[in-house]
Amino acid sequence: MIVVLKPRTTEENIARVEHMIRERGLDTHTIRGEDLTIIGCIGDTTAVDPKLFEVDSSVERVMHVQEPYKLANRAFHPEDSVIDVSGVKIGGAHLALIAGPCSVESFDQVLEIARAAKTSGANLLRGGAFKPRTSPYSFQGLGVEGLEILCAVKKEVGLPIVTELMSPDHLELFDEKVDLIQIGARNMQNFDLLKQLGRLKKPILLKRGLNATYEEWIMSAEYIMAAGNEHVILCERGIRTFESYTRNTLDLQSIPVLRHKTHLPVIVDPSHAGGKWWLVEPMAKAAIAAGADGLMVEVHNNPECALCDGAQSLKPAKYDALLKEIRQIAEVIGKKM
């Protein structure tokens, strides 16, 4: 249930309506916009008669929300959320350009890639320290050593870092050192982990699960937000379909759907979607044209010898050429790089 207040309602009257709602056993989530103030009623609203609120002189109207997610719902928060990641804004008119290797292999490797990516226009550095792999015999990442390498490169280059958290055992370490904590597709519905992330203040990048519906994905974001952390960014990275030629199938329509249903920023990972480097460019451009708030692209200086996912990585020169074209598309749709 959403209570929409009349324009120019005073803070005293807002507080009175909030108190009236809480007296009925509901929690409140208040959004103050330029024109309207909206109070989201969170809890079991089925037992509450909306007419109790409609008679109040400060209330414009009361709306029922059909979807099970509340805090992520655009009805609760009509304006686009803009998430600040250590000075880099994501959402609204701001475009996130996340680049780096799938796996951290060495300091020199990450430093070379980070310098090239930043020169091209990237504003965040990605790199896997802890790697979730399908096979237990594949390279699992350098772990804490890899995270320290990312931190060292950040000091050298100045790009905030994005890396994936796999275990709550490293929650405190990530909270201290990582600018944007990534939750991978396999952990999208690890609800215990999501609730713990909700207790942090760090922004969270939540990737879509391999077989997740839109509602399941949004509900995972809701877990984080309901626990207290509203700084959530959604990442479409392809879903599993009957097609086996590509690694996954990039769901481009997820971008306008999520922008319609939620206020959260939506970025796209075309590297994991296609699994082939030559698919990254067209899918990245299509994603920005469809309204994505950013891209996460794997960039490697020597993909032929990469320890992980070299086949889907762009060389720095290719990435530079891609961003030149992305810049033109971004200008058309009103995004700033």
ZIFEN-V614893 format. One record per run of one state. SS is the DSSP state (helix for helix, strand for strand, loop for the rest). FROM is the first residue (numbers start at 1). TO is the last residue. If there is no record, write none. Layout:
BEGIN
SS	FROM	TO
SS	FROM	TO
END
This chain:
BEGIN
loop	1	1
strand	2	5
loop	6	10
helix	11	23
loop	24	26
strand	27	32
loop	33	36
strand	37	42
loop	43	44
helix	45	47
loop	48	50
helix	51	54
loop	55	58
strand	59	63
loop	64	72
strand	73	73
loop	74	82
strand	83	85
loop	86	87
strand	88	91
loop	92	93
strand	94	94
loop	95	95
strand	96	100
loop	101	102
strand	103	103
loop	104	106
helix	107	120
loop	121	123
strand	124	126
loop	127	127
strand	128	128
loop	129	143
helix	144	157
loop	158	159
strand	160	164
loop	165	167
helix	168	177
loop	178	179
strand	180	183
loop	184	184
helix	185	187
loop	188	190
helix	191	197
loop	198	202
strand	203	207
loop	208	213
helix	214	226
loop	227	231
strand	232	236
loop	237	238
strand	239	239
loop	240	248
strand	249	249
loop	250	252
helix	253	261
strand	262	262
loop	263	265
strand	266	268
loop	269	269
helix	270	274
loop	275	276
helix	277	289
loop	290	293
strand	294	299
loop	300	302
helix	303	305
loop	306	309
helix	310	312
loop	313	313
strand	314	314
loop	315	315
helix	316	332
loop	333	335
strand	336	336
loop	337	337
END
